[in-house]
């Protein structure tokens, strides 16, 4: 009723992936076809990037493909396929933060994890709100994780950590329970060995607590205490 024009992926814009990168096609606000080729693989979902490019070109009067490609290289979504590095026991430990808290997001995360398996173990830290589809999330991610650490979140909406632990034990997973996200993260970091990586995912609350912990951890490291 606005009436707003509708742009559909697969009709008006789309993307294609290959071994070296990805390609985008779309349309300008005047209906002219536009294309970008050999874009770099990103640390965020390319489906989201393709949508953002189409929205951008509809608002931008001048088509500047180099500007779009440069912007993509500088773009990172905090907490979504967000890769960091921790230093522990003289070694670097990769940390991946992701706010996947429903089966669809968990499936996308599982595909990303399958594409980049660690040399060692994948150690998960997991917290979730009580109204989310716990079974749907665990079913797709269980094959991608070797050790689980679960914790309650700092909100009344949090699922009890005991519920998360019970659901994982029913699936035969190796799981430990902790008082909070920071404690779970510290426990996984303490046991991480060479080639291991830590995956921290679930609710936005879970990732937010981890980001606060990372800020403290960085400050302690600067003073030689980390």
N, C-alpha and C positions, 0 to 999 in steps of 0.2 A: 504493500500500500504506500510505500515511500515516494516513488518507485525507484528502488536501487538496482543498478545492473548487477547481474550475478556472473561471477567468473568461476568456472568449475575446473578442477584438476582433471586431466585426461581429455578435456575438450578445449579449454582456452589456454591452459598452461600445464606443463608436465616436466618430469625429470627422467633422466636415464643414467644408470651407473655402469661403469666398467672398471677394469683392474687399476687404472691410473687415476681415476677421479670421477667426476659426474658432469652432466650436461643439462642445461635448462632451456626451455622454450616458453614463450608467453606472448602477450600482446600489449601494445601501447594503448593509451586511453583513446586513440584515434582508430584502433583496430588493426594497426600494422603489426605483422609478425616480428618477434624479437628472439634472438638466440644468444646463449652463452655456452662456450665449449671449454672443455679441459679445466673445469673448476676444481680446486683442491678438496680432498676429503676433509671433513670437519669434525670437531669434537662436540657437535650437536646434531640432532636429527636433520638429515637433508630434506625430509618432507616439510619440516617447519621452515627451513631456509628457502625452499622453492616457493612456498606460500608468501614469505616475507618479500622476496624479490618481486613477485607479481604485484603485491600491494605497493611496493616502493615505486615501480615504474609507472603505475597509474597516477601517482602523486607528483612524480618528478617530470618536469616539462622537457628536459634534455636527456637523451639516452647516452649515458657514459659507461660503457661496459667495464672499462678498466677500474672505474671508481667502485662499481659493485663488487668486482672480484677482490679489490683491496679491502673493502669493508668486511667481506666474508672472512678473510684471513685474520682479521682483528676481533672477530666476534666470538664470545664464549658466554654461555648461559650458566650462571652460577648455580650449582646443584643439579645440573642435568648433563649426564655423561661428563662430569667435571673431574678432570684428572689432576691430582696433586702428587707430591713426593714428600714422604716423611723420612727423617734420618733417625735410625735406631741401631744401637750396638755396632756402630761403624759401617753401616750399610744403608743404602737407599731402599725404602719400601714404598712401592706405588700404592696410592689411595685413589679410589674412584667413588665419587659422591653422585647419587642419583635419587631423584624424588619420585621414582616409580612406585605408585601406591594403589594401582588398580591392575587388573589382568592385562589390559591393552598395553599400558606402559611397561609392565613387567615383561611382556612378550618382546617388545622392542629392545629392552635392556638385555634379555636373554640372547637375542640375536647378536647384539654388539659384543657380549661376553664370549659367545661362541667364536666370533671372528678374531678375537685377540686373547687366546688362552695364555695363562701365565706359565712360566717354566716350572714353578712349584705349585703350591696350594693357593686356592682362593678362600680367604677368610672373611666371612660376612658379619656385619653389624646391622641389626634389623630392629626397627620399631614401627608400630602401625596404630592407626586409630581404630577404635572398636567397630565402627560402622563400615569398614572396608571389607572387600572380598578376600579374606586371608587364604582360603583354599585355592582360589584362582591364581593368586600371586605365587604361592609356594609350588604349585604343580608345575609351573613353567620354569621357575628358577632353581628348583632343587637339584637338577643335574649339573648346574654350573657352579655349585658351591661345595667346598670340602668340609669346612667347619663353620658353625653358626654361633654367634653371641647375640642374645636377645635382651631387650631392656624396655622398661616402661618409659613413656614420654611425659614431659612436664606439662600435662594438660588433663583435665578431668575426662576428656574424650579418649584417652589412651586405652588401647587393649592391654589387659594385664600381661606382663611378661610370661606368667605361668601358662596362659592360653597359647602364646606363641610357641613356648617350649613344648607343650603337649602336642600341638599340631605337627611340629617337626619330629618329635620322638615317634609319633604314629607312622611317620614316613621313613623311619630308620635313619634319620640324620643324627650327626654328632653335634650337640648343642649345649651351651652353657648359658646361665641366666645371671644378670647383673643388675645392680641397683639403679643404674642410669646409663645414658648413651656414652658419656665420657668414660665411665668405668669399663664398659664393653669395648670401646675403642682402644683404651689403654691395654686391656687384656689381650686383644688380638695383636696389637703392635708388639707386646712383650714376647709373644710366641712366634712372631713372623720370622722365618728363616730366609736364606738366600733363594731368590726366585719366587717367593710368595708375594701375593698382593692382597690388599684389604678392599672389600666392597662394602660401603656404607649406604644403605638405601631404605626406602619406605616413605614414611610421612614427611611432609615439609618440616614438621617439628623435629624430626629425627635429624635431618640434614642441618637445620638451623642450630641445633645443639652442637653438632659436629663442627660447624663453622666457628662457633664461639670457642670451642676447645682448640681448634687450629690456631686461632688468634693468640690464645694463652700459650700454646705450645711454641709458637714462633717467638714470642717474647721471652720465654724461658730459655730457648735455644740461643738467642742473641746474647744472653747473659751467662751462657755456659752451663745452664742447669738442665737442658733438654737431652 
